[in-house]
């Protein structure tokens, strides 16, 4: 297919997310561009995102690697999306709400950004929200934010996206980590598969779960789940 593609990336997985009002401002800018080309070009907007989900953190459901920690937010937010009530959704989508709703919950910002497509046309289908009974617990918020260790997060990313680096980690993990910028302490923690300690230092659990999926540093999903469950949860 010979068609121009314009990626619009919004951080919804780690660190402090942008305000929902800024995502809406981006929506307005995209909508203005679409209005200019209306009748001249066919434009397709694609977006995706979670409302409440925590991936790879201590709040994961027993035996799994994710949870819906805030169903009291997920279902009303889905209802607002289905109703096309952008004003109420933006007002309710606060940083505090995202912190409680899970480390991937700020992906909702991409839904707000995509409202340019939905505004005067058909509305999106309401997503569903479900959870195993008795397995989800709400946690209180924290007042502090720990800057995540970029080098550790980058290692997790490289293992998935760089096949040569992944093979090097499988063959000789200690040698593969030399020269990557990871501190000596973090390198030893990685080599020991101590995801609890890395998480408590600020490493992103969404990215660290790749270590279990790729079976590096002695990890697999059961070991990852057992170790991460010992950590104290913190907001993303």
N, C-alpha and C positions, 0 to 999 in steps of 0.2 A: 504494500500500500504506500503510495507516494503522497503523504500528507504531512504538513508541519505539525509538530508536537511541542506544546509549551508546558513544561512541568512547573507546578507551583507547589513548593515544599513548605510545610508547616511542622515545626517540632512538636510532636504530641507524645513523645516517649520518655524524655529525660530532661532533668533540669526544670527551671521555672518557665511555664508556658507563657506565650503572649496573652494579653487580655482578649476576651471574647469581642470587645468593642473594636479592637484592631483587626481581628479576623473579619468582622462585619465591614469595616472600612475597605478592606481588600476586596470583599464581595462587591461593594458598591463600585469600586474601580473596574473590576472585571465586567460587571453588568453594563457599565457605561461603554466599554469597548464592544461588547456584544450588540448593544443598541446601534452603534455606528455601522456595523456590518450586517445588520438585519436585512434580509432580502437579497444580500449579495453573496453570502457564504453560508454553508452549513457548518455548524460548530457543535462538537460533542464534548461535554464535560463529564469526566469520571472522577469519582471520589469514594473514599471508604474511611471508616473509622469506628472506634468503639465508644461506648458511652460510659460504661463502668467495667473495667477489667484490670486485674493485677496479674502480671505474668512473672513467674520465676521467683516470687518473693515469699517471705514467711507466711503470708496470708493465703497462700494457695490451698485449695481444698485437699483434704487427706487423700494421698495416693496420686495426686495430680500436680500440675505445674502452673495452674492459673485459678482464678476465682473471680466472681462478681461480688465485690465487697460492699457495694452500695446499691442494692436493688431499689431502695427508696428514692434514689435519684434516677436510676436507669429507666424505669417504667414511665414516670412522669415526663422525662425528657423525650422518650420515644413518642409519647402522646402529643407533646408540643410539636415535634417534627411532623407527625402525621397531620396535625391541624394547620400547619404552616404558620405557627405563631412565633415568628422570629424574634420579636421584641421581648417576649417573656423568656424565651430560651437564652438570649444573650444576657439579660439581666441576671438570670439564675446561674449561669455558667461562670462562677467565680474561681479564682485560684484555690481558695479553701475547699470548694466543692470538688475540684479536680484532685486535690491532695487526698481527700477521703475516698474518692471513687476509684483509685487505682493508678498504677504507673503508666498505663496506656490510655487513660480516660480523656486526656487532652486531645486525642484524635478527633473528638467532637468538633474541634475548631475547624477541621477540614469540611465537616458537614455545613457549618455556618458559612464558610468561605464559598461553598458550592451553591448556596441559596440563590445565586444569580441566575442559575439555570431553572430553578423551580418556581421563581417568584410569580410569574404570570401564566404558568403552564400547569401541568399536572404535578401533584404533590407526591413526595416519596412514600413508599410503603412503610408503615410503622414496623420497626424491628421488634422482635420479641425478647423477653428477658426471663430466664429461668435459672434455677439453682437447685442442687440437691438439698432436701430438707434437713435442717439441723447442722449444716456444714459451713455456714457463712457467718462471720462475726464482724461487726463494725468496730473500728479502732479509732481512737481519738487522734487529733492532729498534733503536729509538732511545731514548735515555734522557730526552729532553726533549719537552715538548708546547708547540707554538706556538698561542697563542690566535688563532683565525681572525678576519680582518677582517669584522665583521658587515656593514658598509655594502656591501662588494663582494659578499658572499654574497646580501645582500638585493636588490641590483640584478639579479643572476642570477635570483632567484626572481620578482621583479616582471615581468621580461620575459616569463615564461611565463604568469603568472597575472593580469596587468593589461593587457588589449588596448590601451588608450589609451596607456599608457606604452611598450609595444612599438612602436606606430606612431610615437610621438615619437622613439624611438631610431633607427628606420629613417629617418625624415625628416631629423632633425638631432641626431645623437648627442651632440655637445658641449653643445647647449642642454638636451637632455633630462637630462643628468647634473648640471646646475647645481641647487643647492638640495637635493640628495639626501643630503648629509652625507658624501659620499665626499671624501677628502682630495685636494688638488691633484695630488699624486704618483700616487695610485691612479687618479684620473680620467684622467690622461695615459696611464697604463699600460693602462687599459681601452680607451681610444680607439685605442691602437696594437695592440690584440689580443694583448698580450704575456702570454699565459696562463702561460708559464714563470715569469716574475717574480711574477705574482700567486700562483701555487701556492707558490713558495718563501717568500712572505710569510705563507702560511697559509690562502689561499682554498681553499674546498672544491671539489675537482675534479668531484664529482658534480653540483654546481650549475653550475660553469663550463661543463660540457659543453652546457648549454642555449644558451650563446652561439653555439656551432657549429651546433647544431640549428636555431636561429632565424636564423642567418646575419647576425649583427650584429657591429659593430666589425671588419669585414673578415674574419671567420672563417667557415670551413666545416669539415666533419669532417676532410678531409686536412690542412688548415693547422693545426687544433687538435692533431691527432695528432703532426704533425711538431714543433710547438713544445713540447708538453708532454713529449715524449720526451727533450728535452734537459735536463729538470730532474732533480735528485736526488730519488729517492723518499723520502717521510717517512710515518710512520704517520698515520692519520686523526686 
